[in-house]
């Protein structure tokens, strides 16, 4: 079964660092982009960026450039999203997702989603 | 960045109604549009890709249309399981954007 399993919920303080993960299984992990999507409480979906695990090519949404870092370990089939200085405004659900088609030419629609990781930042 | 303007933001409808949600892109994106359904506390679910292709396992009452800058998601006969929030997404380049979402409520 193709799936993405994300790490568990986190509660952090402002200024903390954090790295959450997204484990892929059942498919050739290096060959598919992994995207990250933020959903703040009661709000819509926001595309944060994508990473191609095969060569770590990364594209960030302008809204998130410099605010987060995406990485991937293709040998372990894990994608990561990390922060070095969390803010209360980072409180949100974070989803990883995989597009329908492999390859770098065009990622495509996301048909496989992780279950989400809730990040709460509060003093 | 390509912007996706989705409307309406909220839609009240009854079981059996035909429902239409639209998305307008800020520039031409060919047919590189997807539609998702999201229920509270759940990850989004892909319904339509490349503007009009039905994802496997999705009921045929869902359909998509459009190209260029104007796109639509149509539910031909609304069912109780369809009350949810729907999002469009463009993927014209390796830079995705979501619409603001449409909440479909029970009338």
Boltz contact constraints between the chains, C-beta under 6 A:
constraints:
  - contact:
      token1: [A, 44]
      token2: [B, 100]
      max_distance: 6.0
  - contact:
      token1: [A, 44]
      token2: [B, 101]
      max_distance: 6.0
  - contact:
      token1: [A, 45]
      token2: [B, 87]
      max_distance: 6.0
  - contact:
      token1: [A, 45]
      token2: [B, 98]
      max_distance: 6.0
  - contact:
      token1: [A, 47]
      token2: [B, 96]
      max_distance: 6.0
  - contact:
      token1: [A, 47]
      token2: [B, 98]
      max_distance: 6.0
  - contact:
      token1: [A, 59]
      token2: [B, 94]
      max_distance: 6.0
  - contact:
      token1: [A, 95]
      token2: [B, 43]
      max_distance: 6.0
  - contact:
      token1: [A, 107]
      token2: [B, 91]
      max_distance: 6.0
  - contact:
      token1: [A, 107]
      token2: [B, 94]
      max_distance: 6.0
  - contact:
      token1: [A, 108]
      token2: [B, 91]
      max_distance: 6.0
  - contact:
      token1: [A, 109]
      token2: [B, 34]
      max_distance: 6.0
  - contact:
      token1: [A, 109]
      token2: [B, 46]
      max_distance: 6.0
  - contact:
      token1: [A, 109]
      token2: [B, 49]
      max_distance: 6.0
  - contact:
      token1: [A, 111]
      token2: [B, 46]
      max_distance: 6.0
  - contact:
      token1: [A, 113]
      token2: [B, 43]
      max_distance: 6.0
  - contact:
      token1: [A, 116]
      token2: [B, 43]
      max_distance: 6.0
